[in-house]
Amino acid sequence: MSIEFVRRMDGLIYRFRRDGLFNGRPSFKRLDLDLWCRWLPERGWCTIDAHGTANSWPLSGRTGGEELSPPVGPWRSWKAGKSYLYDLRRTDADPR
């Protein structure tokens, strides 16, 4: 399984491929950057940059411990003073 984040304002798509496990759940790595979508016990599902800084979360807020994969639907990112709204969707194909 792969996932995509689709930015609502312009349709830009960021693709992530499943890449191992992290904290007992699937971990997804962005294809073009050292950015991960992972589950952290203290934060729930989020995206994390190369320095370990979380910068986006499901819009519904912190996810509980029961989700085995990142929740589909709206996500909000925060980086460098800017915020964007994305829709996370799952894909069956493994984009390359």
QUILIN-V20702 format. One record per residue. N is the residue number from 1. RES is the residue in one small letter. SS is DSSP state (hx for helix, st for strand, lp for the rest). NEAR is the number of other ideal C-beta (glycine too) atoms within 8 Angstrom. D_CENTER is the distance of its C-alpha to the mean C-alpha in Angstrom with 1 decimal. Layout:
n=(N & N)
res=(RES & RES)
ss=(SS & SS)
near=(NEAR & NEAR)
d_center=(D_CENTER & D_CENTER)
//
This chain:
n=(1 & 2 & 3 & 4 & 5 & 6 & 7 & 8 & 9 & 10 & 11 & 12 & 13 & 14 & 15 & 16 & 17 & 18 & 19 & 20 & 21 & 22 & 23 & 24 & 25 & 26 & 27 & 28 & 29 & 30 & 31 & 32 & 33 & 34 & 35 & 36 & 37 & 38 & 39 & 40 & 41 & 42 & 43 & 44 & 45 & 46 & 47 & 48 & 49 & 50 & 51 & 52 & 53 & 54 & 55 & 56 & 57 & 58 & 59 & 60 & 61 & 62 & 63 & 64 & 65 & 66 & 67 & 68 & 69 & 70 & 71 & 72 & 73 & 74 & 75 & 76 & 77 & 78 & 79 & 80 & 81 & 82 & 83 & 84 & 85 & 86 & 87 & 88 & 89 & 90 & 91 & 92 & 93 & 94 & 95 & 96)
res=(m & s & i & e & f & v & r & r & m & d & g & l & i & y & r & f & r & r & d & g & l & f & n & g & r & p & s & f & k & r & l & d & l & d & l & w & c & r & w & l & p & e & r & g & w & c & t & i & d & a & h & g & t & a & n & s & w & p & l & s & g & r & t & g & g & e & e & l & s & p & p & v & g & p & w & r & s & w & k & a & g & k & s & y & l & y & d & l & r & r & t & d & a & d & p & r)
ss=(lp & st & st & st & st & st & st & lp & lp & lp & lp & lp & st & st & st & st & st & st & st & st & st & st & lp & lp & st & st & st & st & st & st & lp & lp & lp & lp & lp & st & st & st & st & st & lp & lp & lp & st & st & st & st & st & lp & lp & lp & lp & lp & st & st & st & st & st & lp & lp & lp & lp & lp & lp & lp & lp & lp & lp & lp & lp & lp & lp & st & st & st & st & st & st & st & lp & lp & st & st & st & st & st & st & st & st & st & st & lp & lp & lp & lp & lp)
near=(8 & 14 & 13 & 11 & 13 & 11 & 12 & 9 & 5 & 5 & 6 & 6 & 8 & 11 & 12 & 14 & 10 & 10 & 7 & 6 & 7 & 10 & 8 & 4 & 11 & 10 & 12 & 14 & 10 & 12 & 9 & 5 & 5 & 7 & 11 & 13 & 13 & 13 & 12 & 10 & 6 & 3 & 9 & 12 & 12 & 13 & 13 & 12 & 9 & 5 & 4 & 5 & 6 & 9 & 10 & 11 & 13 & 13 & 9 & 7 & 6 & 6 & 11 & 6 & 5 & 4 & 12 & 5 & 8 & 11 & 10 & 6 & 9 & 10 & 14 & 11 & 11 & 7 & 6 & 3 & 3 & 6 & 6 & 9 & 12 & 14 & 10 & 15 & 8 & 9 & 10 & 5 & 5 & 6 & 8 & 3)
d_center=(13.2 & 10.7 & 7.9 & 8.0 & 7.1 & 10.8 & 12.2 & 14.9 & 17.6 & 18.1 & 16.1 & 14.5 & 12.1 & 9.5 & 9.5 & 7.9 & 10.6 & 11.0 & 12.7 & 14.5 & 14.1 & 13.2 & 15.0 & 16.1 & 12.9 & 11.2 & 9.2 & 7.4 & 8.7 & 8.7 & 12.2 & 13.8 & 12.7 & 12.3 & 8.7 & 6.6 & 3.7 & 6.8 & 9.2 & 11.8 & 15.1 & 15.8 & 12.6 & 10.9 & 7.2 & 5.5 & 4.5 & 8.0 & 10.5 & 13.6 & 15.5 & 13.4 & 12.7 & 9.9 & 9.3 & 7.1 & 7.3 & 8.4 & 11.7 & 13.7 & 13.3 & 12.9 & 12.4 & 15.3 & 15.9 & 16.6 & 13.3 & 13.1 & 9.8 & 6.8 & 8.9 & 9.7 & 10.8 & 10.6 & 8.2 & 10.0 & 9.6 & 12.6 & 14.0 & 17.6 & 18.9 & 17.0 & 14.7 & 13.1 & 12.1 & 9.7 & 9.8 & 7.3 & 9.8 & 10.7 & 13.2 & 16.1 & 17.0 & 15.8 & 15.7 & 17.7)
//
